[in-house]
């Protein structure tokens, strides 16, 4: 069972500003803050994402083929997440929209300030009756 994910940052203040705004768009907030790390949780209060300055004091790097994936409550949440990431200095890796390989999928892709790839999505099938 997965308990959470850590992503590295080379600037905790800039990373905090980025993630505070971007994750707020899908209902997550910082619930733990220390000088070298921040923990983000959803409505249940359980931390599922940490943003950290690497403990070994080496530069933070991203993994090729690695991405952190989030659920949005609806298509508007996907759009808001993507827009917030770009507004906060992230880079576009795939605008919000459906993907041909998953017919009931609506998602977007961005990179944070340190190059970590983020995905946000919603299942259109699960949201049909809303």
Backbone as JSON, one array per atom type, in Angstrom:
{
  "sequence": "XXXXXXXXXXXXXXXXXXXXXXXXXXXXXXXXXXXXXXXXXXXXXXXXXXXXXXXXXXXXXXXXXXXXXXXXXXXXXXXXXXXXXXXXXXXXXXXXXXXXXXXXXXXXXXXXXXXXXXXXXXXXXXXXXX",
  "N": [[0.84, -1.17, 0.0], [0.59, 2.16, -0.85], [1.9, 4.95, 0.83], [2.57, 7.57, 0.41], [4.22, 10.21, -1.48], [7.36, 11.67, -2.27], [8.77, 14.64, -3.58], [11.62, 16.25, -4.82], [13.09, 19.48, -4.21], [14.97, 22.37, -5.11], [14.68, 24.8, -4.01], [13.02, 25.54, -1.36], [11.22, 27.54, -0.56], [10.25, 28.66, -2.98], [9.23, 26.3, -4.07], [7.27, 25.72, -2.16], [5.49, 27.9, -2.49], [4.63, 27.39, -5.11], [3.42, 24.74, -4.9], [1.54, 25.21, -2.83], [-0.39, 26.88, -4.07], [-1.06, 25.47, -6.47], [-1.92, 22.9, -5.58], [-4.06, 23.62, -3.98], [-6.03, 24.05, -5.82], [-7.21, 21.6, -6.23], [-8.18, 20.91, -3.81], [-6.26, 20.28, -1.86], [-3.96, 20.9, 0.85], [-1.23, 22.49, 2.62], [-0.19, 20.86, 5.46], [1.87, 20.43, 7.09], [4.86, 21.91, 7.89], [8.24, 22.54, 7.69], [11.63, 23.82, 7.88], [12.96, 22.51, 5.73], [11.11, 20.92, 4.44], [7.77, 20.21, 3.29], [4.46, 19.1, 3.87], [1.61, 17.85, 2.22], [-1.92, 17.48, 2.23], [-5.12, 15.96, 1.55], [-8.67, 16.27, 2.01], [-8.99, 14.4, 4.04], [-6.89, 14.82, 5.75], [-4.57, 13.33, 5.82], [-1.21, 13.16, 5.03], [-0.05, 13.01, 1.78], [1.73, 13.89, -0.07], [5.01, 14.99, -0.03], [7.16, 17.75, -0.24], [10.46, 18.26, -0.58], [13.75, 19.37, 0.42], [16.59, 17.74, -0.64], [17.93, 15.38, 1.65], [20.59, 14.59, 1.58], [21.92, 16.81, 0.74], [22.58, 17.19, -1.9], [21.91, 18.33, -5.28], [18.43, 18.52, -6.1], [16.8, 16.31, -8.29], [14.84, 15.15, -11.08], [13.03, 12.19, -11.99], [13.39, 10.34, -14.97], [10.66, 9.31, -16.69], [9.17, 9.24, -14.45], [6.32, 10.34, -12.68], [4.11, 12.32, -10.69], [0.87, 11.73, -9.7], [-2.39, 13.09, -9.56], [-5.8, 13.17, -8.46], [-8.54, 15.01, -9.66], [-11.58, 16.69, -8.69], [-13.35, 17.15, -10.76], [-13.72, 18.13, -14.26], [-13.28, 20.9, -14.3], [-11.58, 21.19, -12.13], [-9.27, 19.92, -13.09], [-8.62, 21.7, -15.15], [-8.18, 24.03, -13.6], [-6.01, 23.28, -11.98], [-3.97, 22.89, -13.91], [-3.85, 25.49, -15.02], [-3.11, 26.98, -12.74], [-0.59, 25.88, -12.2], [0.89, 26.72, -14.46], [0.68, 29.49, -14.17], [2.14, 29.81, -11.85], [4.73, 29.38, -12.63], [5.33, 26.86, -13.6], [5.78, 24.41, -16.25], [4.18, 23.55, -19.32], [3.16, 20.28, -20.13], [1.25, 19.0, -21.44], [-1.79, 19.97, -22.36], [-5.03, 20.46, -20.73], [-7.46, 17.96, -21.4], [-9.17, 15.3, -23.21], [-7.71, 12.02, -23.67], [-6.67, 9.95, -26.26], [-6.01, 7.32, -25.72], [-7.31, 6.58, -23.43], [-10.53, 6.48, -23.15], [-12.4, 7.5, -21.25], [-11.1, 9.42, -19.85], [-9.91, 12.54, -18.62], [-7.44, 14.82, -18.57], [-4.35, 16.51, -17.56], [-0.95, 17.63, -17.94], [1.98, 18.8, -16.33], [5.12, 20.38, -15.51], [6.86, 20.97, -12.49], [8.69, 23.6, -10.75], [11.18, 22.46, -10.45], [11.34, 20.57, -12.37], [9.93, 18.22, -11.93], [7.52, 15.94, -13.02], [4.04, 16.33, -13.2], [0.76, 15.04, -13.04], [-2.69, 15.5, -13.5], [-6.0, 14.36, -13.19], [-9.33, 13.3, -14.13], [-11.91, 10.91, -14.02], [-14.14, 10.63, -16.54], [-16.27, 8.9, -16.74], [-16.92, 8.3, -14.05], [-17.95, 10.74, -13.35], [-20.25, 11.24, -14.78], [-22.89, 11.34, -13.81], [-23.02, 13.58, -12.25]],
  "CA": [[0.0, 0.0, 0.0], [1.36, 3.4, -0.96], [1.56, 5.93, 1.88], [2.8, 8.92, -0.07], [5.27, 10.46, -2.46], [8.23, 12.84, -2.06], [9.46, 15.23, -4.72], [12.69, 17.13, -4.38], [13.16, 20.86, -4.68], [16.21, 23.08, -4.82], [14.3, 26.06, -3.37], [11.82, 25.18, -0.62], [10.26, 28.66, -0.55], [9.6, 28.7, -4.3], [8.45, 25.08, -4.19], [6.09, 25.87, -1.3], [4.56, 28.82, -3.14], [4.07, 26.66, -6.25], [2.52, 23.67, -4.48], [0.41, 25.76, -2.07], [-1.43, 27.35, -4.99], [-1.48, 24.44, -7.42], [-2.69, 21.84, -4.92], [-5.32, 24.19, -3.49], [-7.02, 23.95, -6.89], [-7.88, 20.3, -6.14], [-8.59, 20.67, -2.43], [-5.18, 19.87, -0.97], [-3.31, 22.03, 1.52], [-0.06, 22.17, 3.43], [-0.54, 20.6, 6.85], [3.13, 20.2, 7.8], [5.9, 22.77, 7.3], [9.52, 22.66, 8.38], [12.52, 24.57, 6.99], [13.42, 21.75, 4.56], [10.08, 20.06, 3.87], [6.35, 20.55, 3.46], [3.58, 17.96, 3.63], [0.3, 18.24, 1.7], [-2.97, 16.5, 2.47], [-6.47, 16.22, 1.07], [-9.7, 16.5, 3.02], [-8.85, 13.46, 5.16], [-5.81, 15.27, 6.61], [-3.4, 12.45, 5.73], [-0.22, 13.67, 4.09], [0.25, 12.08, 0.69], [2.82, 14.45, -0.86], [6.02, 15.81, 0.62], [8.09, 18.5, -1.07], [11.62, 18.26, 0.32], [15.13, 19.61, 0.01], [17.23, 16.45, -0.39], [18.64, 15.21, 2.91], [22.03, 14.45, 1.34], [22.38, 18.13, 0.34], [22.89, 17.21, -3.33], [20.8, 18.96, -6.01], [17.23, 17.74, -6.39], [16.64, 15.98, -9.7], [13.59, 14.43, -11.35], [13.23, 10.89, -12.62], [12.88, 10.17, -16.32], [9.6, 8.31, -16.64], [8.48, 9.38, -13.18], [5.37, 11.44, -12.54], [3.22, 12.27, -9.54], [-0.47, 11.8, -10.28], [-3.42, 13.57, -8.65], [-7.18, 13.17, -8.92], [-9.32, 16.23, -9.52], [-12.98, 16.33, -8.49], [-14.1, 17.3, -12.01], [-12.92, 18.73, -15.35], [-12.89, 22.25, -13.9], [-10.42, 21.03, -11.26], [-8.12, 19.65, -13.96], [-8.3, 22.97, -15.8], [-7.66, 24.96, -12.6], [-4.68, 22.78, -11.59], [-3.07, 23.19, -15.02], [-3.7, 26.95, -15.1], [-2.35, 27.43, -11.57], [0.8, 25.46, -12.38], [1.52, 27.61, -15.44], [0.72, 30.82, -13.55], [3.16, 29.78, -10.8], [6.05, 29.15, -13.2], [5.49, 25.51, -14.13], [5.77, 24.32, -17.71], [3.15, 22.69, -19.9], [3.57, 18.99, -20.7], [0.05, 18.45, -22.06], [-2.94, 20.78, -21.96], [-6.2, 19.69, -20.31], [-8.29, 17.4, -22.44], [-9.25, 13.83, -23.25], [-6.58, 11.35, -24.29], [-7.21, 8.89, -27.12], [-5.71, 5.99, -25.2], [-8.23, 6.33, -22.32], [-11.72, 7.21, -23.6], [-13.12, 8.16, -20.17], [-10.08, 10.16, -19.11], [-9.68, 13.95, -18.92], [-6.29, 15.13, -17.74], [-3.35, 17.49, -17.97], [0.41, 17.35, -17.48], [2.85, 19.95, -16.15], [6.34, 20.19, -14.72], [7.02, 21.99, -11.46], [9.86, 24.47, -10.9], [12.38, 21.63, -10.45], [11.25, 19.6, -13.45], [9.12, 17.06, -11.58], [6.31, 15.85, -13.86], [2.79, 16.17, -12.47], [-0.44, 14.73, -13.83], [-3.96, 15.63, -12.8], [-7.02, 13.78, -14.07], [-10.64, 12.92, -13.62], [-12.59, 9.92, -14.83], [-15.42, 11.15, -17.04], [-17.28, 7.88, -16.44], [-17.33, 8.48, -12.66], [-18.58, 12.05, -13.19], [-21.37, 11.39, -15.71], [-24.16, 11.61, -13.14], [-22.91, 14.78, -11.4]],
  "C": [[0.89, 1.24, 0.0], [0.94, 4.37, 0.12], [1.75, 7.36, 1.42], [3.96, 8.99, -1.03], [6.07, 11.68, -2.03], [8.73, 13.32, -3.41], [10.48, 16.2, -4.16], [12.57, 18.52, -4.96], [14.51, 21.44, -4.31], [15.95, 24.43, -4.15], [12.97, 25.82, -2.66], [10.79, 26.3, -0.61], [9.52, 28.75, -1.88], [8.73, 27.47, -4.5], [7.17, 25.16, -3.36], [5.06, 26.78, -1.95], [3.87, 28.14, -4.32], [3.03, 25.64, -5.79], [1.35, 24.18, -3.65], [-0.72, 26.17, -3.01], [-1.96, 26.25, -5.9], [-2.34, 23.38, -6.73], [-3.99, 22.35, -4.32], [-6.42, 24.06, -4.54], [-7.76, 22.61, -6.9], [-8.18, 19.92, -4.69], [-7.52, 20.16, -1.49], [-4.55, 21.11, -0.34], [-2.11, 21.55, 2.32], [-0.51, 22.0, 4.88], [0.7, 20.38, 7.72], [4.2, 21.04, 7.12], [7.1, 22.86, 8.23], [10.46, 23.38, 7.42], [12.94, 23.84, 5.71], [12.37, 20.84, 3.95], [8.68, 20.6, 4.16], [5.53, 19.31, 3.12], [2.2, 18.45, 3.25], [-0.7, 17.1, 1.84], [-4.27, 16.94, 1.81], [-7.4, 16.4, 2.26], [-9.56, 15.58, 4.23], [-7.72, 13.84, 6.12], [-4.55, 14.42, 6.58], [-2.44, 12.97, 4.67], [0.05, 12.61, 3.04], [1.35, 12.62, -0.22], [3.71, 15.28, 0.04], [6.85, 16.49, -0.46], [9.3, 18.75, -0.16], [12.89, 18.76, -0.38], [15.86, 18.31, 0.32], [18.09, 16.43, 0.86], [20.16, 15.16, 2.7], [22.69, 15.74, 0.83], [22.89, 18.19, -1.1], [21.7, 17.85, -4.06], [19.63, 17.99, -6.22], [17.16, 17.51, -7.89], [15.32, 15.23, -9.86], [13.94, 13.13, -12.06], [12.64, 10.85, -14.01], [11.88, 9.03, -16.31], [8.8, 8.35, -15.35], [7.5, 10.53, -13.24], [4.54, 11.23, -11.28], [1.83, 12.57, -10.07], [-1.5, 12.15, -9.2], [-4.78, 13.38, -9.29], [-7.76, 14.56, -8.71], [-10.78, 15.83, -9.32], [-13.81, 16.37, -9.78], [-13.19, 17.95, -13.06], [-12.45, 20.13, -14.98], [-11.67, 22.21, -12.97], [-9.15, 20.74, -12.05], [-7.67, 20.95, -14.61], [-7.65, 23.95, -14.82], [-6.25, 24.57, -12.16], [-3.66, 23.17, -12.66], [-2.8, 24.69, -15.1], [-2.87, 27.49, -13.94], [-0.87, 27.07, -11.71], [1.53, 26.38, -13.36], [1.68, 29.02, -14.87], [1.85, 30.91, -12.52], [4.55, 29.43, -11.32], [6.32, 27.75, -13.7], [5.45, 25.53, -15.65], [4.76, 23.28, -18.17], [3.77, 21.42, -20.46], [2.38, 18.31, -21.37], [-1.18, 19.16, -21.53], [-4.12, 19.9, -21.53], [-7.01, 19.19, -21.5], [-8.35, 15.9, -22.35], [-7.98, 13.27, -23.9], [-7.13, 10.13, -25.05], [-7.01, 7.5, -26.56], [-6.57, 5.62, -23.99], [-9.51, 7.11, -22.61], [-12.49, 7.94, -22.49], [-12.22, 9.01, -19.29], [-10.03, 11.61, -19.58], [-8.54, 14.37, -18.0], [-5.38, 16.18, -18.33], [-2.01, 17.12, -17.34], [1.19, 18.65, -17.41], [4.14, 19.5, -15.49], [6.43, 21.31, -13.7], [8.32, 22.76, -11.68], [11.17, 23.7, -10.96], [12.35, 20.54, -11.51], [10.49, 18.34, -13.13], [7.84, 17.07, -12.41], [5.1, 15.55, -13.0], [1.67, 15.9, -13.44], [-1.64, 14.94, -12.93], [-5.04, 15.12, -13.74], [-8.32, 13.55, -13.33], [-11.2, 11.86, -14.57], [-13.93, 10.5, -15.25], [-16.55, 10.18, -16.74], [-17.81, 8.07, -15.02], [-18.11, 9.77, -12.45], [-19.81, 12.25, -14.07], [-22.67, 11.81, -15.02], [-24.11, 12.86, -12.26], [-23.5, 15.98, -12.06]]
}
